């Protein structure tokens, strides 16, 4: 049925808490805004310039030429007046920008925020400014062009701290400006809502409710409680519910129906992602993006449905002692989850512009490449906005497929529930600590304790929300809270294996972009529709890179564009509708760890891309550059490699290789997290056994990507689901039932 509504009705944002900016002084805020304004400043003709502190002035003739050339550089030509206003826009003049900036900083861990505050204070003083900028004048008192030059000098500094400062200030400015600027949308034509927006069906999950006026904890009983509603938890819920067991799925996030999707970037970050979409490593070298809503990562991922490859399955079988992964039974699990979601591939996948360019360039260069299957239920799913929620409900993520199927078989659900700890059978565990008790001294999980946060009085999540403690009694507990949170739950519950939280794999990526003369409209089409696999085994041990398209929403991709100056950056963004971009995604060999922030309890990440993995990513970037280059060569050219050997292009490639991609300066991102509760053949080598049961326990399982023995090397959704299917069927067997 067609919708009579012209667009989504997103949930909104809660007001900023009282005193939200008290962690900085007025001077520190002034310094911060002076640097953000240097990143996204007002640029105008000298004749219209007001002062040196708020505007960059160009000679009138030069400014007119820039505007004329900018208009000529795009197919859909904005009016001269709009381009002039766009260049003259100053980020800090927009209240929405200032509010979003403060909201973003409120999500930053206090320790990192305090470190930034110390830098802001130092920059406001003569000694600190001299040390960090080379000028004795405090940075907020400098004219705008000097502040801009300081940022550029930080970018190329020999020292790590200035490079981190450059990255911090420019990324904050770029992300928030792109999500709030109406003039950016005017000159580029970017729509926040997909063309022909039409919301899919709203699912009725009937979430459990509790009386928040009562002080004592509420109690719920079930056979199986599943912590997390993502790709692992959703599959487990369906399998166990269909086997006839009472199943309760709990999730700290909330359900948003298709009529609320996709959300604007600021609301999507707040409601759909872990920590507002900004989970930075401790050294700020990589940003991790993880789902935190009903359906988990499956609600905000990009539909790619690649099965675990043979060489990875062989590694997990032989090197990790897990023969299941080379068995026909595992293949059955892979096929079963793909069939349920209606995964389509081959000619049934309509290629996006960038997807087709990747296939064409790879073919011309002799690189192996293929179409990426999609979990679109057999539909075309021509939508580039799924990163902020899939309005069509064609993407068969957990909230659309697995969880509704579980509901039909009697599963119950709780949103807004944060798991505090696993509950243990005290009558057994108290003895086992002293070497007595049954079950080989294993602790038996009997439930979960946590805090439920109700929706507000209007049924939303932006007003005052009340809480109540809830105790869930269960025969089995499945932790499927994701790679960042599952290990933290185990640790908070008293488990102390040295492997919990370690062995973190991230599939780190760098980006490569190319502008085309065509009207690309990069926000349209499937996000990833093809993949080049020619470089996936660069070391002969299964480590290398895959080359794929990427999310082209402006806040996802234009923030990755290099900032070499305010004017150059604004002009690059103006040509957004002509931009294609791809990622070089590493199957990382070297790992990091996740642990609880000692103040907030949220996930903190220690991970720096190693020289080994960075070198592979760089090879992928060079290959992507060649692919982009030859994809524009005439079809009649017989030797496409001659095009690659153009002297100017070869010189550019040489410069790229020489500059390299050593962290922390290049923008590294991760949308895949794996391995922090890894599966192993013995307790000495991992956290869970070959059937997903936590070593040293009874009744406790982990079923998400955290159990991967190493990086999957492909987008992990299907691998995650297949393993969860296997683990859930094993739990059914332990109940004494056949499935």
BELRAHU-V14627 format. One record per backbone hydrogen bond with DSSP energy under -0.5 kcal/mol. CO is the residue of the C=O (numbers start at 0). NH is the residue of the N-H. E is the energy in kcal/mol with one decimal. If there is no record, write none. Layout:
BEGIN
co:CO nh:NH e:E
co:CO nh:NH e:E
END
This chain:
BEGIN
co:7 nh:9 e:-0.5
co:16 nh:19 e:-1.5
co:18 nh:21 e:-1.7
co:20 nh:23 e:-1.8
co:24 nh:28 e:-2.3
co:25 nh:29 e:-2.1
co:26 nh:30 e:-2.4
co:27 nh:31 e:-2.4
co:28 nh:32 e:-2.6
co:29 nh:33 e:-2.0
co:30 nh:34 e:-1.5
co:31 nh:34 e:-0.5
co:31 nh:35 e:-2.3
co:32 nh:36 e:-2.7
co:33 nh:37 e:-0.8
co:34 nh:38 e:-1.1
co:35 nh:39 e:-2.3
co:39 nh:90 e:-1.6
co:40 nh:42 e:-0.5
co:41 nh:55 e:-3.0
co:43 nh:57 e:-2.3
co:44 nh:47 e:-1.7
co:44 nh:48 e:-0.7
co:45 nh:48 e:-1.0
co:50 nh:54 e:-1.0
co:51 nh:143 e:-2.9
co:53 nh:41 e:-0.7
co:54 nh:56 e:-0.5
co:55 nh:43 e:-2.5
co:57 nh:45 e:-2.8
co:58 nh:62 e:-3.0
co:59 nh:63 e:-2.5
co:60 nh:64 e:-2.1
co:61 nh:65 e:-2.3
co:62 nh:66 e:-2.4
co:63 nh:67 e:-2.4
co:64 nh:68 e:-2.7
co:65 nh:69 e:-2.4
co:66 nh:70 e:-2.2
co:67 nh:71 e:-1.9
co:68 nh:72 e:-1.1
co:70 nh:73 e:-1.0
co:74 nh:76 e:-1.2
co:78 nh:82 e:-2.2
co:79 nh:83 e:-2.6
co:80 nh:84 e:-2.2
co:81 nh:85 e:-2.5
co:82 nh:86 e:-2.5
co:83 nh:87 e:-1.8
co:84 nh:88 e:-0.9
co:85 nh:88 e:-0.7
co:86 nh:42 e:-2.7
co:88 nh:90 e:-0.5
co:89 nh:92 e:-1.8
co:90 nh:93 e:-1.8
co:92 nh:94 e:-0.7
co:93 nh:96 e:-0.5
co:93 nh:97 e:-1.9
co:94 nh:98 e:-2.6
co:95 nh:99 e:-2.4
co:96 nh:100 e:-2.4
co:97 nh:101 e:-2.0
co:98 nh:102 e:-2.3
co:99 nh:103 e:-2.5
co:100 nh:104 e:-2.2
co:101 nh:105 e:-1.5
co:102 nh:106 e:-0.6
co:103 nh:106 e:-1.3
co:104 nh:107 e:-1.1
co:108 nh:112 e:-2.6
co:109 nh:113 e:-2.6
co:110 nh:114 e:-1.9
co:111 nh:115 e:-2.3
co:112 nh:116 e:-2.4
co:113 nh:117 e:-2.1
co:114 nh:118 e:-1.6
co:115 nh:119 e:-2.6
co:116 nh:120 e:-2.4
co:117 nh:121 e:-2.3
co:118 nh:122 e:-2.6
co:119 nh:123 e:-1.0
co:120 nh:123 e:-0.7
co:121 nh:124 e:-1.5
co:121 nh:128 e:-0.5
co:122 nh:138 e:-1.9
co:124 nh:128 e:-2.4
co:125 nh:129 e:-2.3
co:126 nh:130 e:-2.2
co:127 nh:131 e:-2.3
co:128 nh:132 e:-3.0
co:128 nh:133 e:-0.8
co:128 nh:134 e:-0.8
co:129 nh:133 e:-1.1
co:137 nh:140 e:-1.9
co:138 nh:141 e:-1.4
co:142 nh:145 e:-0.8
co:142 nh:146 e:-1.9
co:143 nh:147 e:-2.3
co:144 nh:148 e:-1.7
co:145 nh:149 e:-2.2
co:146 nh:150 e:-2.1
co:147 nh:151 e:-2.0
co:148 nh:152 e:-2.1
co:149 nh:153 e:-2.2
co:150 nh:154 e:-1.7
co:151 nh:155 e:-0.9
co:153 nh:156 e:-1.4
co:158 nh:162 e:-1.0
co:159 nh:163 e:-2.2
co:160 nh:164 e:-2.5
co:161 nh:165 e:-2.7
co:162 nh:166 e:-2.3
co:163 nh:167 e:-2.7
co:164 nh:168 e:-2.6
co:165 nh:169 e:-2.3
co:166 nh:170 e:-2.1
co:167 nh:171 e:-2.0
co:168 nh:172 e:-2.1
co:169 nh:173 e:-2.6
co:170 nh:174 e:-2.6
co:171 nh:175 e:-2.0
co:172 nh:176 e:-2.3
co:173 nh:177 e:-2.5
co:174 nh:178 e:-1.4
co:175 nh:179 e:-1.1
co:176 nh:179 e:-0.6
co:176 nh:180 e:-2.6
co:179 nh:181 e:-0.5
co:180 nh:184 e:-0.9
co:181 nh:185 e:-1.7
co:182 nh:186 e:-2.2
co:183 nh:187 e:-1.5
co:184 nh:188 e:-2.2
co:193 nh:196 e:-1.0
co:202 nh:204 e:-0.9
co:209 nh:211 e:-0.7
co:210 nh:213 e:-1.0
co:217 nh:470 e:-3.3
co:219 nh:472 e:-3.3
co:221 nh:474 e:-0.5
co:222 nh:474 e:-1.3
co:222 nh:475 e:-2.0
co:223 nh:247 e:-2.5
co:224 nh:226 e:-0.5
co:224 nh:477 e:-2.7
co:225 nh:227 e:-0.9
co:225 nh:249 e:-2.8
co:226 nh:479 e:-2.8
co:229 nh:233 e:-3.3
co:230 nh:234 e:-1.0
co:231 nh:235 e:-2.1
co:232 nh:236 e:-2.3
co:233 nh:237 e:-1.9
co:234 nh:238 e:-2.4
co:235 nh:239 e:-2.5
co:236 nh:240 e:-2.4
co:237 nh:241 e:-2.5
co:238 nh:242 e:-0.9
co:239 nh:244 e:-2.0
co:240 nh:243 e:-1.7
co:244 nh:246 e:-0.5
co:245 nh:222 e:-0.7
co:245 nh:223 e:-2.2
co:246 nh:411 e:-3.0
co:247 nh:225 e:-2.9
co:247 nh:249 e:-0.5
co:248 nh:413 e:-2.4
co:249 nh:227 e:-3.2
co:250 nh:415 e:-0.6
co:250 nh:416 e:-2.6
co:252 nh:415 e:-2.3
co:253 nh:293 e:-2.3
co:256 nh:259 e:-2.5
co:257 nh:260 e:-1.8
co:258 nh:8 e:-2.3
co:263 nh:267 e:-3.4
co:264 nh:268 e:-2.7
co:265 nh:269 e:-1.5
co:266 nh:270 e:-2.8
co:267 nh:271 e:-2.6
co:267 nh:272 e:-0.6
co:268 nh:272 e:-0.9
co:271 nh:291 e:-3.1
co:272 nh:275 e:-1.1
co:273 nh:276 e:-1.9
co:274 nh:277 e:-2.0
co:276 nh:278 e:-0.5
co:277 nh:279 e:-0.6
co:278 nh:287 e:-2.5
co:279 nh:604 e:-0.6
co:280 nh:283 e:-2.1
co:284 nh:667 e:-0.7
co:285 nh:280 e:-2.3
co:286 nh:669 e:-2.4
co:287 nh:278 e:-1.0
co:287 nh:289 e:-0.5
co:289 nh:273 e:-3.1
co:292 nh:295 e:-2.7
co:294 nh:297 e:-1.3
co:295 nh:298 e:-2.1
co:296 nh:299 e:-0.9
co:296 nh:300 e:-1.0
co:301 nh:527 e:-0.6
co:302 nh:374 e:-1.7
co:308 nh:312 e:-2.4
co:309 nh:313 e:-2.5
co:310 nh:314 e:-1.7
co:311 nh:315 e:-2.6
co:312 nh:316 e:-2.0
co:313 nh:317 e:-3.1
co:314 nh:318 e:-1.9
co:314 nh:319 e:-1.1
co:315 nh:321 e:-1.3
co:319 nh:680 e:-0.5
co:321 nh:324 e:-1.8
co:322 nh:325 e:-1.8
co:323 nh:326 e:-1.9
co:323 nh:329 e:-0.6
co:326 nh:330 e:-1.4
co:327 nh:331 e:-2.1
co:328 nh:332 e:-1.8
co:329 nh:333 e:-2.4
co:330 nh:334 e:-2.7
co:331 nh:335 e:-2.6
co:332 nh:336 e:-2.1
co:333 nh:337 e:-1.7
co:334 nh:338 e:-2.5
co:335 nh:339 e:-2.2
co:336 nh:340 e:-1.6
co:337 nh:342 e:-2.4
co:338 nh:341 e:-1.1
co:340 nh:376 e:-1.4
co:341 nh:377 e:-1.3
co:343 nh:373 e:-2.8
co:344 nh:347 e:-1.7
co:345 nh:348 e:-1.7
co:347 nh:349 e:-0.7
co:351 nh:355 e:-2.5
co:352 nh:356 e:-2.1
co:353 nh:357 e:-2.0
co:354 nh:358 e:-1.7
co:355 nh:359 e:-3.0
co:356 nh:360 e:-2.8
co:357 nh:361 e:-1.9
co:358 nh:362 e:-2.2
co:359 nh:363 e:-2.2
co:360 nh:364 e:-1.5
co:361 nh:365 e:-0.8
co:361 nh:366 e:-2.8
co:362 nh:365 e:-0.8
co:367 nh:532 e:-1.8
co:367 nh:533 e:-0.9
co:369 nh:530 e:-2.5
co:370 nh:372 e:-0.6
co:372 nh:304 e:-2.4
co:373 nh:343 e:-2.4
co:373 nh:375 e:-1.4
co:374 nh:395 e:-3.3
co:375 nh:378 e:-2.1
co:380 nh:382 e:-1.7
co:384 nh:387 e:-2.3
co:385 nh:388 e:-2.3
co:387 nh:261 e:-0.5
co:387 nh:262 e:-2.3
co:388 nh:390 e:-0.8
co:390 nh:199 e:-3.0
co:394 nh:396 e:-1.8
co:396 nh:399 e:-1.3
co:396 nh:400 e:-2.3
co:397 nh:402 e:-2.7
co:397 nh:403 e:-0.5
co:400 nh:404 e:-2.0
co:401 nh:405 e:-2.0
co:402 nh:406 e:-2.4
co:403 nh:407 e:-1.9
co:404 nh:408 e:-0.7
co:405 nh:408 e:-0.8
co:405 nh:410 e:-2.3
co:406 nh:409 e:-1.9
co:411 nh:248 e:-2.4
co:412 nh:207 e:-2.9
co:413 nh:250 e:-2.1
co:415 nh:417 e:-0.6
co:415 nh:452 e:-2.7
co:416 nh:418 e:-0.6
co:417 nh:450 e:-2.2
co:420 nh:448 e:-2.6
co:422 nh:445 e:-2.8
co:422 nh:446 e:-0.9
co:423 nh:425 e:-1.1
co:424 nh:427 e:-1.1
co:424 nh:428 e:-3.0
co:425 nh:429 e:-1.9
co:427 nh:430 e:-0.5
co:427 nh:431 e:-2.3
co:428 nh:432 e:-1.7
co:430 nh:433 e:-1.6
co:430 nh:435 e:-2.4
co:431 nh:434 e:-1.6
co:437 nh:440 e:-1.2
co:438 nh:441 e:-1.6
co:442 nh:444 e:-0.6
co:442 nh:697 e:-2.6
co:443 nh:424 e:-2.4
co:445 nh:473 e:-2.4
co:446 nh:422 e:-3.0
co:447 nh:471 e:-3.3
co:448 nh:419 e:-2.4
co:448 nh:420 e:-1.9
co:449 nh:469 e:-2.6
co:450 nh:417 e:-2.7
co:451 nh:453 e:-0.6
co:451 nh:467 e:-2.0
co:455 nh:458 e:-2.1
co:459 nh:455 e:-2.7
co:461 nh:14 e:-0.5
co:465 nh:453 e:-2.8
co:467 nh:451 e:-3.0
co:468 nh:217 e:-2.5
co:469 nh:449 e:-2.2
co:469 nh:471 e:-0.5
co:470 nh:219 e:-2.5
co:470 nh:472 e:-0.6
co:471 nh:447 e:-2.1
co:471 nh:473 e:-0.5
co:472 nh:221 e:-2.3
co:475 nh:224 e:-2.1
co:476 nh:478 e:-0.5
co:476 nh:700 e:-2.5
co:477 nh:226 e:-3.0
co:477 nh:479 e:-0.7
co:478 nh:702 e:-2.3
co:479 nh:229 e:-0.6
co:481 nh:485 e:-3.2
co:484 nh:488 e:-2.0
co:485 nh:489 e:-1.9
co:486 nh:490 e:-2.3
co:487 nh:491 e:-2.5
co:488 nh:492 e:-1.1
co:489 nh:494 e:-2.0
co:490 nh:493 e:-1.8
co:496 nh:499 e:-1.4
co:498 nh:501 e:-1.8
co:500 nh:593 e:-2.6
co:502 nh:504 e:-0.6
co:503 nh:591 e:-1.6
co:504 nh:673 e:-2.2
co:505 nh:671 e:-0.8
co:507 nh:585 e:-2.3
co:508 nh:668 e:-1.4
co:509 nh:583 e:-2.2
co:511 nh:581 e:-2.4
co:513 nh:579 e:-2.6
co:517 nh:519 e:-1.5
co:520 nh:523 e:-2.2
co:522 nh:383 e:-0.7
co:528 nh:371 e:-2.2
co:529 nh:548 e:-0.7
co:530 nh:369 e:-2.5
co:530 nh:532 e:-0.5
co:531 nh:546 e:-2.2
co:532 nh:535 e:-1.4
co:534 nh:537 e:-0.5
co:534 nh:544 e:-3.1
co:536 nh:539 e:-0.7
co:542 nh:537 e:-1.0
co:542 nh:538 e:-1.5
co:543 nh:586 e:-2.6
co:545 nh:547 e:-0.6
co:545 nh:584 e:-2.9
co:546 nh:531 e:-2.7
co:547 nh:582 e:-3.1
co:552 nh:555 e:-1.7
co:552 nh:556 e:-2.1
co:553 nh:557 e:-1.8
co:553 nh:558 e:-0.7
co:556 nh:559 e:-1.4
co:557 nh:560 e:-0.6
co:561 nh:563 e:-0.7
co:564 nh:563 e:-0.5
co:564 nh:568 e:-2.1
co:565 nh:569 e:-2.3
co:566 nh:570 e:-2.4
co:567 nh:571 e:-2.0
co:568 nh:572 e:-2.3
co:569 nh:573 e:-1.8
co:570 nh:574 e:-1.0
co:571 nh:574 e:-0.6
co:572 nh:575 e:-1.8
co:574 nh:577 e:-2.3
co:575 nh:578 e:-2.1
co:576 nh:519 e:-0.7
co:576 nh:520 e:-2.0
co:577 nh:515 e:-2.6
co:579 nh:513 e:-2.4
co:580 nh:549 e:-0.8
co:581 nh:511 e:-2.2
co:582 nh:547 e:-1.9
co:582 nh:584 e:-0.7
co:583 nh:509 e:-1.2
co:583 nh:585 e:-0.6
co:584 nh:545 e:-2.3
co:585 nh:587 e:-1.2
co:591 nh:503 e:-2.3
co:592 nh:605 e:-2.7
co:594 nh:603 e:-3.1
co:596 nh:600 e:-2.2
co:601 nh:596 e:-3.2
co:603 nh:594 e:-2.3
co:604 nh:281 e:-2.8
co:604 nh:606 e:-0.7
co:605 nh:592 e:-2.2
co:609 nh:613 e:-3.0
co:610 nh:614 e:-2.1
co:611 nh:615 e:-1.2
co:612 nh:616 e:-2.2
co:613 nh:617 e:-2.3
co:614 nh:618 e:-1.8
co:615 nh:619 e:-1.9
co:616 nh:620 e:-2.1
co:617 nh:621 e:-2.3
co:618 nh:622 e:-2.1
co:619 nh:623 e:-2.5
co:620 nh:624 e:-2.4
co:621 nh:625 e:-2.0
co:622 nh:626 e:-2.5
co:623 nh:627 e:-2.9
co:624 nh:628 e:-2.2
co:625 nh:629 e:-2.9
co:626 nh:630 e:-1.9
co:628 nh:631 e:-1.3
co:629 nh:632 e:-1.8
co:633 nh:636 e:-1.6
co:637 nh:639 e:-0.8
co:638 nh:641 e:-1.5
co:638 nh:642 e:-0.5
co:639 nh:642 e:-0.9
co:639 nh:643 e:-1.2
co:640 nh:644 e:-1.4
co:642 nh:645 e:-1.4
co:645 nh:649 e:-3.0
co:646 nh:650 e:-2.2
co:647 nh:651 e:-2.0
co:648 nh:652 e:-2.5
co:649 nh:653 e:-2.2
co:650 nh:654 e:-2.1
co:651 nh:655 e:-2.4
co:652 nh:656 e:-2.5
co:653 nh:657 e:-2.3
co:654 nh:658 e:-2.5
co:655 nh:659 e:-1.9
co:661 nh:664 e:-0.6
co:661 nh:665 e:-0.6
co:665 nh:667 e:-1.1
co:667 nh:286 e:-1.9
co:668 nh:508 e:-1.8
co:669 nh:288 e:-3.1
co:673 nh:504 e:-2.9
co:674 nh:677 e:-1.1
co:675 nh:500 e:-2.6
co:677 nh:686 e:-2.7
co:677 nh:687 e:-1.7
co:681 nh:684 e:-1.6
co:682 nh:685 e:-0.6
co:686 nh:694 e:-2.4
co:687 nh:679 e:-2.2
co:688 nh:691 e:-2.6
co:691 nh:701 e:-2.3
co:692 nh:688 e:-3.1
co:693 nh:696 e:-1.6
co:695 nh:442 e:-1.9
co:697 nh:444 e:-2.9
co:698 nh:476 e:-3.0
co:699 nh:693 e:-2.5
co:700 nh:478 e:-3.3
co:703 nh:706 e:-1.8
co:704 nh:674 e:-1.8
co:704 nh:707 e:-1.5
co:705 nh:676 e:-2.8
co:706 nh:678 e:-2.5
co:714 nh:717 e:-0.6
co:715 nh:719 e:-2.9
co:716 nh:720 e:-2.7
co:717 nh:721 e:-2.7
co:718 nh:722 e:-2.3
co:719 nh:723 e:-2.3
co:720 nh:724 e:-2.6
co:721 nh:725 e:-2.0
co:722 nh:726 e:-2.7
co:723 nh:727 e:-2.9
co:724 nh:728 e:-2.0
co:725 nh:729 e:-1.7
co:726 nh:730 e:-1.9
co:727 nh:731 e:-2.2
co:728 nh:732 e:-1.9
co:729 nh:733 e:-1.8
co:730 nh:734 e:-1.5
co:731 nh:736 e:-1.9
co:732 nh:735 e:-1.4
END
